[in-house]
Amino acid sequence: MKVLISGATGLVGTALTKAFRSEGVSVHYLTTRKSKVEADPGYRGFYWNPAEGEIDTACFEGVSVLINLAGASISQRWTAKNKKRIIESRTQSIDTLIKGLQSYGTSELEYVLGASAIGIYPSSQTEYYTEANTAVDDSFLGETVKLWEEHMQGFEELEIPYSIVRIGLVMAADGGALPQIARPVKFYAGASLGSGDQWQSWIHLEDLTAMMAFLVDQRLEGIYNAVSPNPVCNRKLTKEIGEVLSKPVFLPNIPVGLLRLVLGEMAYILLASQRVSCEKIQMEGFSFQFPNIHQALQDLL
């Protein structure tokens, strides 16, 4: 099997590439920097520029699985310019891949896996969201994910089976949110955010990559939530980090107003509450290595 990955140098893409290569799977990857193009055995890069709709269609040669992880970080100030960049980095990437496939041909491609986010679900303290929920969060985050997923529907027109993984808060040792959350705790400055009651549906990086590989292997179609079986509230997450690091968490919660003053509209990421179910993927036979937050934190911290 040969896979093509966009966003292969990001946190998830790097881990997924490593997992595939360890199994002897050849990886093609797309990069917007020509200096990053490599041509090693089993690992070959190709240039693309989604903003201009450019792609080296040689990237599709021999590829049976396409995995799209491309997209600018959501964790930047939500200025009008950055909002445009965040959305277009996702929609233009998908459109460029589809355009490239239309030019190259789709006979070799068997399956597409696309990243998305649980930010599509409305913020709620009481709801427990499954993939069957159709409501969209009334926020920039909800709008972004909705457009992201709508553009994935273009693969239907090419008659290529595809799935979408709605990814939660990714827990990793060397990237993502965890090091930033843990840093103040290490220096006795840890505190819950806002009320601390907001639900955070998380997933260990190893479980996320294993889930993606499982979807590819099983050729499952549709939407799947990539979250652990046990979401936690922000207060619980902060206290668990303190316990694993043997650091007390005693400071008062950081007020919502202060978070918004410092981060602007982007503070919504920290304050939104989504309790999300992973039962659908479990019913397909997937098992989590790190189902509980304490276990995951012990492994990572």
N, C-alpha and C positions, 0 to 999 in steps of 0.2 A: 504494500500500500504506500502511496505517496500523498502527502497532504500539503496544501497551500495555506499559509497563515498570514493574515494581515494583522498588524499590531503585535508581531512576534517578539518585539524587544521590550514590551511593557511587562509589568509584574506578572500578570496571568500568562501572557504569551511566552515569556521566558521559561516559566515553569512547565507549561504545556509542551513547548518544543523539547525541553530536556526529557520529559516523560516519554514522548514519542521516539526520540532518538535512542533512548535506553532500551526500547523495544525493537530497535532495528528498522523503524519507520523513517523513510526519507522525507525531508521537510524542505519545501520551497517557502520563501518568505518575501514579503513586499516591504520596501523601505522608501521613504521620501528623500533619502540622502544617498546620492550615488557613491559616496565614500564608504557607505556601509554595505555595499554589495560584495558578497563573498561567493566563492564557488568551491567549497570543500566537498569531499565525498559525503553524500547523504544530507548536505545542508547547503542550499544555494539561494542566493538573494536576487531580487529583481526590482528594478526601479519603477515607481509609480508616482503620480501627482494627482490625487483625487480632486483637488481644487480646480485643476485644468482638464480633468477627465482623461488624463494620460495613464497608460499602463502598458508594460511590456508583456504582450500576450504569450510570450514564450513561457511565462510563469505557470501557465495551465498545462504544459506538456506532461502527459503521464499522470496527472493529478486526478485522484478519484474522490477526494474529500477537500472541501473548502471550509476554512474556519475564519470568520470575520470578527476580529476583536478591536478594530480600528476606532479611534475616537479620542478627541482631546480631553484632558482631565476636567472633570466637573468641579474639582476643588480649586477654583480660582475665582477671583472677584467677578460677580455677575454683572459686569458692565454691559452696555449694549453691544460693544464690539466683541467681547468675550462670549456673550450669549450666542451671537451669530456664528462665531467660530466653533463653539461646542456643538451646536446643532449641525452645521454644515460638514464638520469633520466626520460625522456619523452618516448623514444622508448621502453626501457626495461619495464617500467610500463605497457604499453599497451600490450606488448608481454606476460608479466606474467599474466595479467588478462585473455587474450585469452587462454593461456595454462591452466590456472586454470579452465576455463569454459569447455574446451575440456575434462578435467578430471572429473569435477563434473557433467556436463550435462547442457544443455541450455533450458530445457523445461519450467522452471519457469520464465526465464528472457524475458521480453517483449520489452525492449528498452534500448538503450545506448546513453548517452550524453557525448561528449568529449570536453574539452577545447582546444583552439588554440589561435592564435593571429593575429591581423591585420598587424603585421610585415612581413607577407608574401607578401604584396603589395609593388611594387617598390616605392621608394621615389620619389615624384613628387610634384611640386607646382601647377600644372594645372589639373591633372587627378582627377576624382571623381569616386572612386572605388565601384563597386557592387560585389556581390558574383559570378557573371558570368565571372569576369576577371580571366584569367588563367596565367598571367605573374607572375613571382616570383622575388622578390627583390634579386639583386646580392650582397648579404652580408651574414655574418654569421647568422644574424637574419632570413633572408629569407630561408636559408638552413635549419635552425633548425625547422622552422614551416612547411616547405615542408615535411621533414622526419616525423615530428609529425603526420601530417595528413595522410601521406601514410600508416603509421602503423595502423591507425584507420580503414583502409580498410579491415583489418583482420576480422572485425565483419561481413563483407559481406559473407565471407566464412562460417561463423557460421549461416548465414541467420537470423541475428538479426537486426532489424531496428535501425538506429542510426542517430544522427545529430552532427554537429560540430559548436561550437560558437567561432568565431574569435573576441577575446576580445580586446578592445581598452584600453586607459589609464583609469584605475579604480580610481574614486574619492571616498575617504573614510576619515572619521575624524581621525581614529586611526591607519592607516596603509597605505601601498602603497605609491604612489609618492607625494600626496598632502601635507602631513605634512613637507616633505623635501623641497618642492617648497615654501611653505608658511613661513618656519622658517626664511630665510634671509629677507623676506619682513617685518616680524614683527619687525626686528631689523634695519630697514631702509637700508637694503643692497640688496634689490630685484633688479634684472636686467634680461632682456631678454637674451636668449641663442643664440649665433651665430648671424645670421641675424634677428632672431625673427619672420621671415616670415613662418617658417615651420608649416604645419598643424598638429594639435593634435586632433585626434578623441577620445573623452573621453566618460565615462559613470559613472553615480552615482552608488555606490555599491547596493543600494536598487533596482534600475532599473535592474541591472545585475542579481541579485538573482530572481527578479520577472520574468525576461525574461526566465531564466533557468526553473523556475517552470512552466511557460506557455508552453515552448517547451515539457516538460515532460507531462503535462496535455493533450496537444493536440496531442502528439506523432508525432510531425513534423519531417520530415527527410530532410537531406541535410545540406548545409552550411548556417549559418546565422551570419551576422555582429552584434556584441554586442557593439554598439556605440550609442550615443545620436543623435537626428536629426540635431544638430547644432555644427559641429566641429568649433574650434577656432584656430587661429595662436598662437604661443608661446607668442608673444608680448601682444596680447589681454588677454590671460590667466593670465599673470603676472600682468597686469594693473587691471584686475577684482579682483584678490586676494587683491591687494593693496586697491582697493575701498571698498571691503567688510570689510577689517581690519582697514580701515581709516588710511592707511599708504601710504605716497607718494612713487612712484616708479620713481626715477630721475637719477639713475646711468646709465652710458653707457652700451651697450650690452657687455656680456662676449665674448671675441674673440674665434673663433673656435680653433685656435692654443692652447690657454690656456686650453680649455676643453679637447683637445686631450692629452696635456702634463700631465694633472692631472689624467684623466680617461683612457687614452690609447684608444684602439679600441672601448671600450664600450661607448665612447662619442657618437657613432653613434646613440644610442637609443635616445639621446636628440636632435640630429640634423636631423634625418630622418623626412620626411614630407609625411603623408598619410591622405588624405581627403576621408572619407569612408561613404558610404550610409547605412542607416538602413531601407530603404523603404520596403525591402522584409519582414521583421518581422512585420512592420506596416500593410502591406497588409494582413497579416494573422489575424489581429485584436488586436495586442499588442499595448498598450498605455503607454507612458512614464510619470512618475510622475515628473521627473526633466529633461525637454527637453532643458533648457537653462543654460548656465554656471553660470550666476549671481545667478539664483535661486538655483542651486546646491551648490554653494559656500556659500550662505547665510545659507543654511541648515547645512552645514558641519563645517563652521568656526565660 
